[in-house]
Each structure stands twice: as structure tokens, then as C-alpha cells.
């Protein structure tokens, strides 16, 4: 093979290899971006919670009607009171909430109401549940950077509600019941920041239970949530996870297109040299522990050469005679020979060639021998040497012919 042809074939393989490497790098970058966008999206889309604590307190005092028994007009909480002496109840509702987050805005609202509830003692079911608004709903916006505090002072006219209860029971002629005035503060916290998912709402209720009776009054308090840590479902502040979702989808589409082009390029640019290299590399990688590469050519002069049809036969012979498998590739990189030499001068050979190996080298031999003869005037005894010279390559042929001519001229002079 000529030097120009060898360089041409080598250049094609090098250029193809560079393009494959470049496309592989692009595919790797796209794959990394796809994984990154996907992971970020799922991390942002995960449910996580902003912790907060809330608590409430109800303080109250009982105002008495003018009487001859108590020297003071007001009695403190946690006592028993004579119902007929109670004028009103002054209650203070307190509510606090601390959120463990920064720069989270939320809306809150609260209201205070009273319910007259009458329960049948036998069935423990409600007979009456009448609603009375004491303070209409109040709404505001708050930041988590500050503590939410609500304080409301409410005056409850005990006489009015007790009279309503008495009139209902008398009119309905109902007995054996329990009547209670339930005064409640209702707090609703609603996320208005992008941090909150689906406008999360949280309700809190604290109540003051005041018995309605003709005898003594024992007031007690309750709340819907214990005074401990709670949590609210939230999202990452200021980040829209859909951006990463869309980026992941676009990257995936580009990756699929690039991968399809890569596969098409790899298979469409294969030629006999590429296929030959693939076969050699595949075989060498599969059996590299049995093969020793040679850096120079192997001189097979004096050996009886036995060609094998399959590489597996080489392995069988190697195991039988305990001789190494040598690997030798020609300078043109068009043929690789796997050799097992023996002490008996037998050489086992398995060859891998490019598909058109014989065609390439047959054409080269024809080109080297297809030359026009140079007319030379020589004696008859030299004709056999000249005829032999024409069968040699052109450069050697011309040199040989010149030598024969010079020798002939020298003899003529003598």
C-alpha cells in the first residue's frame, strides 16, 4: 500500500474518532444536565414543613350584682360563683404563634362568638345549639419575622344568656338538661406566600365554658390544639420548580435527538477499516490475558504455516502445547495475525483482514508490474537477465537494466 493511501485511511479513522469523542462529550453533558434538573425538581417538589408553635390563654373575672354578702364587686377566676349574683363576665383572650421561618408572609383572621348549647342528659345529644356573634371576623397579613399576638377583652352579660336559657326550657317544658354558654376565639392562619403549597390553612380554637344554671357556676376552659409544636406544609421560597421540570423535559428531548444522531453517525460512517478494527479490538479485549502483542513483525521463514479457521482453536492449541499466542499487525493496519510458534517449526496462524484485503494488494501488484519495457541493445546471452528484470518493480527494474547495459558496454570495449 502506498504511503499516500495509508495516510488517507489513517486520517479518516482519526477524524471519525474525534467526531465520536466530541459527540460523546455532548451526550454526557446533556445527561448530567438532565439528571441535575430532575433531581432539583424532585427536591423542590418534596413535601417539607415549616414548624411553628401556638398557644392561648383565657383570663377572666366575674362581676357580681349588688349584694349583702360580698364586699368586692369582682371575683377572680377559678372559683365557684352563685348564679343569681353574677352580673357579667369579663374575659381576656390571648393567642400567640411563632413560625420557624424567615420572610414568609401569611394571612390570619380571628373572631369571637358564643353558643348557647343545651344537651339532654339521657341521650347526651344537643337539643339547642344557638350561635351569637360577639366580635366579627378580623383579617390581617403577617410576616414570620415577627410573632403573631392577638389580645381581645370581651364582656359577657351572663344574665341575658341565662334568661334566654331559662325561657327556652320553660317554654318547651324541658327538664333534665345541661345548659352551657360556650364562648370561643377562632384563629385561622392561611399561607399567602409562594412558600406555602395550595394555600395551607390551620385553625385554632380556644373556648370558655360557662354553665347556665340557677345554682352555682363553675367556669372552665379548653382549646382545640395543645400548646406544643406543630407544622405547616410548605415549598421552597422564591423558586418555581416547574422551571426545572420544563428544563428537564427539553433536555431529555435534545438528548434523545443527539443520541439518535450519534448512533446513526457511528453506524453510517463505518467502512472496511473500521469494521476490521472493531473485530480485532473485540477479540483482543475478550482474550487479552492469553495474548501478547508484538511491537515488530514476526519472521515466519522456515516454519510450516498452518492456517486456523477460528480463534477458539488457537486457545485449544495454546492449552495443549503451553505456548503463548502472539499478536502481530502489519504496518498498513489491514491485517492482524495471531501466531503460536512451536519447537518443531510449525506455526499456527489465525488472521483477521480487512474485507477487501486481497483486492487492495492484488491491484497494487498489478500497478507495480504494469510498466513499458525499455528498449536496450544487448547480446543474446543477457536476454534472460533482462527478461527477469521486467518482472521486478519499476524502480528496481530500471536500476537492474542500467547495470546490465553498463556491463555489456564494458565487455564490448574489451
Order of alpha helices (4+ residues) and beta strands (2+ residues): alpha-beta-beta-beta-beta-beta-beta-beta-alpha-beta-beta-beta-beta-beta-alpha-alpha-beta-beta-alpha-beta-beta-beta-alpha-alpha-alpha
